[in-house]
């Protein structure tokens, strides 16, 4: 069946069933490989995208649930002011090790800063708790979020 969705500001017609996970629509039908498959159960956060600015797990979001929502992926988050700040902070703080989870981490961080421009450590912990990093770069992730928010940071390499 043909479904129309809006991804990164562009309208796309895709031929997929309504129960097809958004992740596979993005990766396989629209060739957007930035959103990663991690667990397939919405536990790890590697597949985080935004639906109308809110974080969503693409691996468990059926295409039928997207409707008229605007989907934003890692490929376009840097076109937003907050997304750009987050990506710049990620580079400056040198967050990435293996990098596999980082698209989801950045998407979650950008959603956090959109809703809470000056987050506390508790805000960061709550917003990022569903995004796992096997390399344990959590102190650097926190430092990058604080830097993007214009908050004081500690040495991100400690911990």
TANORJO-V5977 format. One record per residue. RES is the residue in three letters. SS is DSSP state (A for helix, B for strand, O for the rest). OMEGA is omega in radians with two decimals (* if undefined). NEAR is the number of other C-alpha atoms within 10 Angstrom. Layout:
# TANORJO-V5977
res: [RES/RES]
ss: [SS/SS]
omega: [OMEGA/OMEGA]
near: [NEAR/NEAR]
This chain:
# TANORJO-V5977
res: [UNK/UNK/UNK/UNK/UNK/UNK/UNK/UNK/UNK/UNK/UNK/UNK/UNK/UNK/UNK/UNK/UNK/UNK/UNK/UNK/UNK/UNK/UNK/UNK/UNK/UNK/UNK/UNK/UNK/UNK/UNK/UNK/UNK/UNK/UNK/UNK/UNK/UNK/UNK/UNK/UNK/UNK/UNK/UNK/UNK/UNK/UNK/UNK/UNK/UNK/UNK/UNK/UNK/UNK/UNK/UNK/UNK/UNK/UNK/UNK/UNK/UNK/UNK/UNK/UNK/UNK/UNK/UNK/UNK/UNK/UNK/UNK/UNK/UNK/UNK/UNK/UNK/UNK/UNK/UNK/UNK/UNK/UNK/UNK/UNK/UNK/UNK/UNK/UNK/UNK/UNK/UNK/UNK/UNK/UNK/UNK/UNK/UNK/UNK/UNK/UNK/UNK/UNK/UNK/UNK/UNK/UNK/UNK/UNK/UNK/UNK/UNK/UNK/UNK/UNK/UNK/UNK/UNK/UNK/UNK/UNK/UNK/UNK/UNK/UNK/UNK/UNK/UNK/UNK/UNK/UNK/UNK/UNK/UNK/UNK/UNK/UNK/UNK/UNK/UNK/UNK/UNK/UNK/UNK/UNK/UNK/UNK/UNK/UNK/UNK/UNK/UNK/UNK/UNK/UNK/UNK/UNK/UNK/UNK]
ss: [O/B/B/B/B/B/B/O/O/B/B/B/B/B/B/O/O/O/O/O/B/A/A/A/A/A/A/A/A/O/O/O/O/O/O/O/O/O/O/O/O/O/O/O/O/O/O/B/B/B/B/O/O/B/B/B/B/O/O/O/O/B/A/A/A/A/O/O/O/B/B/B/O/A/A/A/A/O/O/O/A/A/A/A/A/A/A/A/A/A/A/A/A/O/O/O/O/O/O/O/O/A/A/A/A/A/A/A/A/A/A/A/A/A/A/O/O/O/O/O/A/A/A/A/A/A/A/A/O/O/O/O/O/O/O/O/O/A/A/A/A/A/A/A/A/A/A/A/O/O/O/O/O/O/O/O/O/O/O]
omega: [-3.11/-3.12/3.09/3.07/3.10/-3.12/3.10/3.07/3.13/3.10/-3.12/2.97/3.13/3.10/-3.11/3.08/-3.11/-3.13/3.09/3.11/3.11/3.13/-3.09/3.04/-3.13/-3.03/-2.99/-3.08/-3.12/3.08/3.07/-2.99/-3.10/3.11/-2.99/2.95/3.11/-3.03/-3.10/-3.09/3.14/-3.11/-2.97/3.10/-3.13/-3.08/-3.06/3.02/3.04/2.95/-3.06/3.06/-3.13/3.14/3.12/3.10/-3.07/-3.10/-3.13/3.10/3.12/3.12/-3.12/-3.13/-3.11/3.13/-3.12/3.14/3.08/3.14/3.03/3.13/3.13/-3.14/-3.07/-3.06/3.13/3.08/3.05/-3.12/-3.13/3.13/3.12/3.11/3.13/-3.14/3.11/3.12/3.12/3.14/-3.10/-3.14/3.14/-3.08/-2.88/2.90/3.12/3.05/-3.02/-3.07/-2.91/3.08/3.11/3.12/-3.13/3.13/3.11/3.14/3.13/3.10/3.10/-3.07/3.06/-3.10/-3.14/-3.03/-3.14/-3.02/2.99/3.06/3.12/3.08/-3.14/3.14/-3.11/-3.09/-3.05/-3.03/3.13/3.13/-3.07/3.10/-3.13/3.13/3.09/3.11/-3.07/3.11/3.12/3.08/3.13/-3.13/3.14/3.11/3.12/3.13/3.13/3.14/-3.12/3.13/3.08/3.13/3.01/3.12/-3.04/-3.11/3.07/3.04/*]
near: [8/11/14/14/20/17/19/17/11/9/11/15/13/16/12/17/14/15/12/15/21/26/25/21/20/20/15/11/15/13/10/16/15/19/27/25/22/17/12/17/12/19/15/21/32/30/31/31/31/24/20/13/17/18/22/21/26/30/26/16/16/19/22/16/12/19/13/12/14/19/24/21/24/25/14/15/23/18/12/11/11/20/22/16/21/27/21/16/21/23/11/11/18/16/22/16/13/11/12/18/24/27/23/31/29/26/31/26/26/30/21/23/22/16/11/14/17/17/17/12/13/9/14/20/13/11/19/21/13/18/22/19/21/12/12/12/19/20/15/23/26/22/24/28/28/24/20/23/20/12/14/8/13/12/10/17/13/7/9]
